[in-house]
Amino acid sequence: MNNEKITTQTDGPRHNIHCLTIIGQIEGHYELSSQTKTTKYEHLLPDLAAIEESGDIDGLLILINTVGGDIEAGLAIAELIAGMSKPTVSLVLGGGHSIGVPLAVAAKRCFIAPTASMTLHPVRLNGTVLGVPQTVSYFERIQERIVDFVTSNSNVTAECMKELMMQTGQLMGDIGSVVCGEDAVRLGLCDEVGSLSHALFCLHRMIDEKNAEKGQ
């Protein structure tokens, strides 16, 4: 069934943390099957704006376990997260695949669980595709947008990203790469390997640092 409850606010002894989950498939302009777990971008966009404006929320923790989904919707969510002034930390659990990669790196600090993985592959579109040069150019422009966003919000290089996306031999019947835990950190996609306690510790520290800058 589709995901309805996607946010939870904690009232801890130190700071108020808002927890947002990005799970299943990122749903865009078209509704997916009722049997598919989805994250609806039209739910997340106003939630993120409200979190940014709320005086009761000190920081945002983003838990990610997604197979990917709609490119435009995923980038829209990622851009909002990247543009937030409040401390943000993401934690990849299970998988942060495809468009889940920009969503993970959009936070100011990105953690990945030791057993979690991230899949990078070229842009794909469903439905009718015209076999004309303009289609190839369109795909390339979309791919460049994704590469530019990921490299701007992480430590991975554009060359490394493109190499990972175009590798053969890793994915059965497809092109791309799967990177896990420590490899994602080594390549610069994620900042640290860690679990929930590590991500929360980091987020509380970031909030303390921001408050110190403001003299609170």
KEDOTOR-567429 format. One record per atom (N, C-alpha, C, CB): residue in one letter; x, y, z. Coordinates in steps of 0.05 Angstrom, whole numbers, plus 32768, in hexadecimal, padded with zeros to 4 digits. Each point is the difference from the previous one (the first is absolute). Last residue first. Glycine has a CB too. Example, Ala and Ser with C-alpha at 12.3 -4.5 7.8 and 13.67 -1.06 7.14 Angstrom:
// KEDOTOR-567429
s81017FD3808E
s801080188001
s7FF18016800E
s80187FF37FD5
a7FEE7F9A802A
a7FEE80188000
a801280188000
a7FDA7FE98019
//
This chain:
// KEDOTOR-567429
q81D6826E81A7
q7FEB7FF58011
q800C7FED8015
q7FDE80047FDA
g804A80317FD9
g8002800A801B
g7FEB7FF68013
g801580287FED
k80007FC47FB3
k7FEB80158004
k8001800B801D
k7FE37FE97FDE
e80587FD28008
e800580167FED
e7FEC80178004
e80127FDF7FE0
a7FE27FD18051
a8017800F800A
a800780187FEE
a80127FD58015
n7FAA7FEF7FD0
n7FF780108016
n80178011800C
n7FDD7FDE800A
k80387FE37FB3
k7FF180167FF5
k7FF680138016
k7FF27FE27FD9
e803B7FD08041
e801380137FF3
e7FF180187FF4
e801E7FD97FF6
d7FAF7FE18031
d800F800E8014
d801380157FF4
d7FFD7FD8801E
i7FD67FEE7FA8
i7FED8014800B
i800E80108016
i7FD97FE17FF7
m80577FD97FE2
m7FFC80157FEC
m7FED8016800B
m80087FDF7FDB
r80057FD38059
r801880108000
r7FFE80187FED
r801B7FD7800C
h7F9F7FE97FF6
h800080118018
h801980128002
h7FE67FDB8017
l80167FE87FA1
l7FEC80147FFD
l7FFE80128019
l7FE67FE17FE2
c80547FD4801F
c800980147FEE
c7FED80177FFD
c80197FDD7FE7
f7FCD7FD9804B
f8016800E800E
f800A80177FEF
f800D7FD68018
l7FB47FF07FC2
l7FF480128013
l80158010800F
l7FD97FE18005
a80447FDD7FBE
a7FF380157FF2
a7FF380158013
a7FF77FE07FDA
h80317FD2804A
h801480117FF4
h7FF380187FF2
h801E7FD87FFB
s7FAA7FE58028
s800C80108016
s801580137FF5
s7FF77FDA8020
l7FDF7FE97FA4
l7FEE80168009
l800D80118015
l7FD97FE27FF6
s806E7FEF7FD0
s7FE57FF78006
s7FF08018800A
s80107FD1800B
g804C80267FAF
g7FF68002801B
g7FE37FF78003
g801E80268007
v803B7FFD7FB5
v7FF17FE78005
v7FF68002801D
v801C7FE47FDE
e7FFA80757FE3
e80087FED8015
e7FEF7FE77FFF
e800F8026801D
d7FED80207F9F
d8014800B8012
d800B7FEC8013
d7FEA802C7FFC
c7FEF7FC37F9C
c7FF78004801B
c8017800A8011
c7FDD7FDD7FFB
l803680197FAA
l7FE280047FFF
l7FF58007801B
l7FFE7FE07FDA
g8060800A800E
g7FF8801C8005
g7FE280057FFE
g802C800C7FEF
l80107FA1800C
l7FFC800E7FE7
l7FF7801D8003
l7FF57FD47FEC
r80167FF48060
r801A80027FF3
r7FFE80107FE5
r800E7FD48016
v7FA38017801A
v800F8015800E
v801B80047FF2
v7FEA7FF4802B
a7FE07FC77FB6
a7FF280197FFB
a800F8017800D
a7FD47FE87FFC
d80497FC18015
d800880087FE5
d7FF3801B7FF9
d80047FCF7FF3
e7FE780078060
e801A800C8000
e800980097FE4
e800C7FE48027
g7F947FFA7FDA
g800D800C8018
g801A800E7FFC
g7FEA7FDD8017
c7FF67FFA7F8F
c7FF67FFB801B
c8010800F8014
c7FF17FD37FF2
v7FF1802D7F9D
v801580058014
v7FF47FFD801C
v8019801F7FE0
v7FD47FC77FB1
v7FF58000801B
v801880038013
v7FD97FE17FF2
s8014803A7F9E
s80107FF68017
s7FEF7FFF8019
s802A80117FEB
g7FC77FED7F9F
g8000800F8019
g80117FF28015
g7FD480137FF5
i7FED7FCE7FB1
i8019800E8003
i7FFF8010801A
i800680047FCE
d7FC67F9A8014
d7FFE801D8001
d801C800C8003
d7FD27FFD8015
g80147FA47FEF
g7FEF800A7FEB
g7FFE801E8000
g7FE77FD78001
m803F80098055
m7FF77FEC7FED
m7FEE800D7FEB
m80037FDC8024
l804D80558012
l7FE37FFD8001
l7FF87FED7FEA
l7FFA802E8013
q80627FE27FF5
q7FF77FFF801C
q7FE27FFA8002
q80248021800B
g800E7FE97FA1
g80097FE8800E
g7FF77FFF801D
g802680007FE2
t7FEE805D7FE7
t7FF27FE77FF8
t800B7FE98011
t7FF980117FD1
q800080648037
q800E7FE68002
q7FEF7FE97FF7
q801A80138026
m7FD280507FE1
m80037FF27FE7
m800F7FE58001
m8000802D7FEC
m7FEF800F8060
m7FE67FFE7FF2
m80027FEF7FE7
m7FF4802D8013
l805A7FE98020
l7FF07FEE800E
l7FE57FFB7FF2
l80158010802A
e802580307FB2
e800C7FE67FFD
e7FEF7FEB800E
e802D80147FFD
k7FBB8046800C
k7FFA7FF67FE6
k800C7FE47FFB
k7FFF80307FF0
m80157FFB8062
m7FE37FFB7FFD
m7FF97FF47FE5
m7FF88026801F
c80617FF77FF0
c7FFA7FE8800F
c7FE27FF87FFE
c8026800B8020
e7FF580477FBB
e800C7FEA7FF1
e7FFA7FE5800D
e8025801F7FF0
a7FC28031803B
a7FEF7FFB7FE9
a800A7FE87FF0
a7FF380307FFE
t80257FD2806B
t800580107FE8
t7FED7FF97FE9
t80318004800E
v7FC07FFA8062
v80067FEF7FE9
v800580137FE8
v7FE47FD98011
n80018040804A
n801C80017FFA
n80087FEF7FE8
n80098009802F
s7F96802D7FE5
s800F7FEA800C
s801D80047FF8
s7FD97FE07FFE
n7FE080577FE2
n7FF77FFC801B
n800E7FE8800D
n7FD480137FF4
s803A800B7FB1
s7FFF8019800E
s7FFA7FFC801E
s7FF280177FD6
t800D7FA07FEC
t801B80098004
t8001801A8010
t800D7FE97FD6
v7F9E7FF48013
v800E7FEE8012
v801C800A8006
v7FE57FD97FEE
f7FE780577FD3
f7FF58002801B
f80107FEF8014
f7FD380097FED
d80437FF27FB7
d8007801A800B
d7FF78003801D
d7FFE80137FD2
v7FE87F9F7FFE
v801D80008006
v8008801A800D
v80097FE07FDA
i7F9F801B8006
i80047FEF8017
i801D80008009
i7FDA7FE37FF0
r8011804C7FC2
r7FF3800D8017
r80057FF08019
r7FDD80147FE2
e803E7FC77FCC
e801280158009
e7FF5800F8019
e801180057FD1
q7FB97FBB8004
q80167FF3800E
q80138014800B
q7FFB7FD87FE3
i7FBF80467FE6
i7FF67FF7801A
i80167FF48011
i7FD37FF87FEB
r804380207FBD
r7FFB80188011
r7FF67FF9801B
r7FF7801A7FD7
e80157FA17FE9
e801A800A8009
e7FFC80198012
e80157FEE7FD6
f7F9F7FEC8000
f800A7FEE8014
f801B800B800C
f7FEA7FD97FE9
y7FF380547FCD
y7FEF80048018
y80097FEF8017
y7FD9800B7FE2
s80517FEA7FCA
s8007801A800C
s7FF08005801A
s800C80117FD2
v7FDD7FA47FFB
v801A7FFC800C
v80098019800E
v800C7FDE7FDD
t7FA780297FF1
t7FFB7FEF8018
t801A7FFB800F
t7FD97FEA7FE8
q802880447FC4
q7FF780118016
q7FFB7FF0801A
q7FEB801E7FDE
p802C7FB77FCE
p8017800C800F
p7FF780118018
p801A7FFF7FD5
v7FA57FB1800F
v800B80177FF1
v8016800C8011
v7FD3800A7FEA
g7FE17FAB8020
g801C7FFA7FF9
g800C80167FEF
g7FF57FD08002
l7FBB802F804D
l800580057FE4
l801E7FFB7FFA
l7FDA80227FFE
v7FE37FB3804F
v801880107FFD
v800580037FE2
v80137FF0802D
t7F997FF0801E
t800A80037FE5
t801880137FFF
t7FD17FF77FEF
g80217FDA806F
g7FED80097FEB
g800D80027FE5
g7FE780188023
n80517FF88039
n7FED7FEC7FF8
n7FEE800B7FEA
n80017FEC802F
l806A802B7FEE
l7FE580097FFE
l7FED7FE97FF8
l8010802F7FF4
r805B7FE6803A
r7FEE7FEF7FF1
r7FE4800E8000
r801A7FD6800C
v80588041800A
v7FE480078000
v7FEF7FED7FEF
v800D80308008
p804F7FAA8022
p7FF780167FED
p7FE280058003
p80257FF47FE0
h800C7FE88077
h7FFD7FF67FE5
h7FF780177FEE
h7FF47FD28011
l8028800A805C
l800380167FED
l7FFF7FF57FE4
l801C801B8020
t7FCA7FC8804D
t80037FF87FE4
t800180197FEF
t7FE77FD48009
m802E800D8064
m7FF680157FEE
m80057FF77FE4
m800880248022
s7FEF7FAD804B
s800C80037FE5
s7FF380177FF0
s800B7FCF8001
a80068003806D
a7FEF800E7FEC
a801080027FE6
a7FE8801A8025
t80377FC28032
t7FF57FEC7FED
t7FEF800D7FEA
t7FFF7FDF8025
p802D80558021
p80147FEE7FF5
p7FF57FED7FEB
p80188003802B
a7FB9805D7FE1
a80037FE88011
a80147FED7FF3
a7FD180058012
i803180667FE0
i7FF67FE87FF3
i80057FE98013
i800880127FD2
f7FF18064802D
f80097FE7800B
f7FF57FE87FF0
f80038015802E
c800E805D7FC7
c7FF37FE87FF6
c800D7FE7800C
c7FF480177FD5
r7FFB805D8036
r80117FE98008
r7FF27FE77FF8
r8016801A8026
k7FC280357FC1
k801B800C8005
k80147FEB8009
k7FE9802A800D
a7FC67FBC7FB0
a80038009801B
a801C800A8005
a7FDE7FDF800F
a800A7FFA7F9E
a7FF5801B8003
a8003800B801C
a7FDF7FF57FDC
v80387FB18001
v801580148002
v7FF6801C8004
v801C7FE37FE3
a7FA67FD48013
a80127FFB8017
a801480168004
a7FF97FCF7FF9
l7FCC80337FBC
l7FF180058019
l80127FFC8019
l7FD67FF17FE9
p804C7FFA7FC0
p7FFE801D8005
p7FF18007801A
p800180077FCF
v80027F9D801B
v801B800A8005
v8000801E8004
v80127FDB7FE4
g7F9F7FF38003
g80068001801D
g801B800A8007
g7FE17FDA8005
i7FFE80137FA3
i7FFC801B8008
i80028003801E
i7FE280077FD9
s80447FA28010
s7FF880107FE9
s7FFC801E8009
s7FEA7FD87FEC
h80197FE88068
h80067FFA7FE4
h7FF680167FEC
h7FFE7FD0800C
g80168012805A
g7FFA801B7FF6
g800780007FE3
g800A8016802D
g7FE37F9B8028
g8008800A7FE5
g7FF9801D7FFB
g7FFB7FD27FF0
g80107FFD806B
g7FF67FEE7FEB
g800A80087FE5
g7FD87FF6801B
l802C80588021
l7FFB7FE6800C
l7FF57FED7FEB
l7FF78015802D
v803A80537FE3
v7FF87FEC7FEC
v7FFE7FE5800D
v8015801B7FDA
l7FE6804E804A
l800A7FE68007
l7FF47FEC7FEC
l8005800B8031
s800C80697FE0
s7FF37FEA7FF4
s800D7FE68008
s7FF2801D7FD9
v8003804F804C
v80117FE87FFF
v7FEF7FEA7FF3
v801B800E8029
t7FE780677FEC
t7FF37FE87FF4
t80147FE97FFE
t7FE1801E7FE6
p800B804E8047
p80117FE97FFE
p7FF17FE87FF6
p801C80118026
k7FC1804F7FBC
k80027FF18018
k80137FE87FFD
k7FD1800E800D
s8015802C7FAB
s8015800D8011
s80047FF0801A
s7FF4802C7FED
m7FEC7FB27FAB
m7FF78006801C
m8017800D8010
m7FDF7FDA7FFE
g802180027FA4
g7FFD801D8004
g7FF78007801C
g7FF680037FD1
a80157FA28010
a801A800D7FFD
a7FFF801E8007
a800C7FDE7FDD
i7FA47FF08020
i80107FF78017
i801B800F8000
i7FEA7FD38000
l7FDD803A7FB7
l7FF5800D8018
l80117FF98018
l7FD27FFF7FEC
e80437FD77FC2
e8007801D8000
e7FF6800E8018
e7FFF7FFE7FCE
a7FEA7FA78026
a801C80038007
a8008801D8000
a800A7FD47FEC
i7F9F80157FF8
i80037FFB801D
i801D80068008
i7FDB7FDD7FFF
a801480277FA6
a7FF28016800E
a80027FFD801E
a7FE080037FDA
l80437FB87FEF
l801180187FFF
l7FF28018800F
l80157FF07FD5
g7FB97FC18021
g80167FFB8011
g801380188002
g7FFD7FD07FF5
a7FBB80317FCE
a7FF68002801C
a80177FFD8013
a7FD47FEE7FF2
e803F80077FB3
e7FF9801C8005
e7FF78003801D
e7FF380067FD0
i80207FA28012
i801880118001
i7FF9801C8008
i80157FE47FDD
d7FB87FBF803F
d7FFE80167FED
d801780148004
d7FCE7FFB8001
g804A7FA98029
g7FE580097FF6
g800280177FED
g7FEC7FF0802A
g80497FCA8028
g800280157FEC
g7FE480087FF7
g802C7FEF7FF1
v7FE87FD38056
v800A7FF37FE7
v800480157FEA
v7FE87FD6800D
t801F80378063
t7FF080037FE8
t800C7FF27FE8
t7FF0802B8012
n801A7FF58057
n80017FE57FF7
n7FEE7FFF7FE7
n80087FEC802F
i801F80608021
i7FFC7FF97FE4
i80027FE27FFB
i8012802D7FF3
l7FE0802A805A
l80057FE37FFE
l7FF87FF77FE4
l7FF87FF98032
i802280698002
i7FF37FF47FE9
i80097FE27FFE
i7FFE802D7FE8
l7FFC802D8062
l800C7FE67FFB
l7FF17FF27FEA
l80107FFC802F
l7FFD806F7FF9
l7FF17FED7FF0
l80117FE77FFC
l7FE680257FE9
g801080358063
g800F7FF27FEC
g7FEF7FEA7FF3
g802A800A8018
d7FB380378029
d801C80087FFF
d80107FF37FEA
d7FFD80068031
i7F9780197FE7
i80117FEA7FF5
i801D800A7FFD
i7FD87FEC7FE8
d7FDD804C8033
d80017FEA8014
d80127FE97FF7
d7FD2800C800D
g801680447FC0
g801280088016
g80037FEA8015
g7FF3802E7FF8
s7FF57FCE7F99
s7FF77FFB801B
s801580088015
s7FE57FDA7FEF
e802480277FAE
e7FF48018800C
e7FF97FFC801E
e7FEE800C7FD3
e80357FAC7FF6
e801480167FFF
e7FF68019800F
e800F7FEE7FD3
i7FB77FC88024
i80167FF98012
i801480178001
i7FFA7FCF7FF7
a7FC080367FCB
a7FF68005801B
a80167FFB8014
a7FD17FF37FF2
a80417FFA7FB4
a7FFD801C8003
a7FF78007801D
a7FF580057FCF
l800F7FA18019
l801A800B8002
l8000801E8004
l80117FDB7FE3
d7F9D7FF9800D
d800B7FF8801A
d801C800C8005
d7FE57FD67FFE
p7FF080347FAD
p7FF680128015
p800A7FFA801C
p7FD780077FE4
l80467FBD7FD7
l8008801C7FFA
l7FF580148014
l80017FF47FD0
l7FEA7FAC8032
l80198008800B
l8006801D7FFC
l80107FD37FF9
h7FA280037FE2
h7FFE8000801D
h801A800C800C
h7FE27FD87FFF
e8017801B7FA4
e7FEE80168007
e7FFB8001801E
e7FEA7FFC7FD4
y804A7FBE8005
y800F80198001
y7FEE80178008
y801F7FEF7FDD
k7FDA7FA8803F
k7FF380137FEE
k800E801C8003
k7FD47FE68003
t80477FAE800C
t8003801A800D
t7FF680157FEC
t80287FF1801C
t7FBE7FA07FEE
t800A80177FF3
t800580178013
t7FE87FF27FD7
k7FFF7F9C8017
k800780148015
k800D80187FF2
k80057FDC8024
t7FB37FDF7FAE
t801C80098000
t800480158017
t80047FF77FCE
q7FA87FE18016
q80107FEB800D
q801D80088002
q7FE17FDE7FEE
s7FDD80567FE5
s7FFA8001801C
s80107FEB8010
s7FD280127FF5
s805380197FAE
s7FED7FEC800A
s7FFC8003801E
s800E7FE17FDB
l801280787FF8
l80087FE47FFC
l7FEB7FEE800C
l8030800D8002
e7FCA805B7FD2
e7FFC7FEF8017
e80087FE37FFA
e7FDB801D8010
y804D80407FC4
y7FED7FEB7FFB
y7FFF7FED8018
y800980027FCF
h8032804A802D
h7FE6800B7FF6
h7FEB7FEA7FFC
h801A80257FEB
g80347FBC8050
g8000801A7FF4
g7FE480097FF8
g802D7FF67FEF
e80097FC4805D
e7FEA80047FED
e7FFF801C7FF6
e7FE67FDD8018
i80657FDA8013
i7FF9801D7FFF
i7FEA80047FEA
i802F800E8010
q7FE17F96802B
q8005800D7FE6
q7FF7801D8001
q7FFB7FD47FE8
g80227FF78071
g7FF27FF57FE9
g8009800E7FE6
g7FD97FF5801D
i803680478038
i80007FE37FFD
i7FF27FF87FE6
i80007FFB8032
i802480578015
i7FFD7FFE7FE3
i80037FE27FF9
i8013802F7FF7
t7FD880128068
t80077FE77FF2
t7FFB80027FE2
t7FF67FE6802A
l801F805E8032
l7FF17FFD7FE7
l800A7FE67FF2
l7FFA80327FFB
c80088007806B
c80097FE87FF1
c7FEE7FFC7FE8
c80127FEB802A
h800F8068801F
h7FEB7FF67FEE
h800B7FE97FEF
h7FEA802E7FFF
i80317FFF8066
i80097FF57FE7
i7FE77FF77FF0
i802D7FF18013
n7FF380508046
n7FE97FF57FF2
n80097FF87FE4
n7FE0801C801B
h80627FE7803E
h7FF5800F7FEA
h7FE77FF27FF5
h802E80127FF5
r7FFB7FD38061
r801280157FF6
r7FF480117FEA
r80257FE1800A
p7FAD7FD58022
p800A80128016
p801280167FF6
p7FFC7FD9801E
g7FB77FFF7F9F
g80157FF68011
g800A80138014
g800D7FE47FDA
d7FA280077FE1
d800480158014
d80147FF68014
d7FD080117FFA
t80127FD97F98
t80087FF6801B
t800480188012
t80167FD87FEC
q7FAE800F7FB5
q80108014800F
q80067FF5801B
q7FEC80267FE6
t7FFB7FB27FB2
t7FFD7FFD801D
t80118015800D
t7FF67FCF7FFC
t7FDF80107F9A
t801080118011
t7FF97FFB801D
t800380227FDC
i7FD37FB37FD8
i801C80007FF8
i801180118012
i7FF17FFA7FD2
k7FAB7FD1801A
k800E800D8016
k801E80007FFA
k7FDC7FF28021
e7FF07FE97F9B
e7FF180188008
e800F800F8016
e7FD57FE97FF4
n803C7FCB7FB5
n800A800B801A
n7FF080198007
n802E7FEC7FF7
n7FAB7FC07FCD
n800F80187FFE
n8007800B801C
n7FEA800A7FD4
m800A7F8B801B
m7FEF80188000
m801280198000
m7FDB7FE78018
//
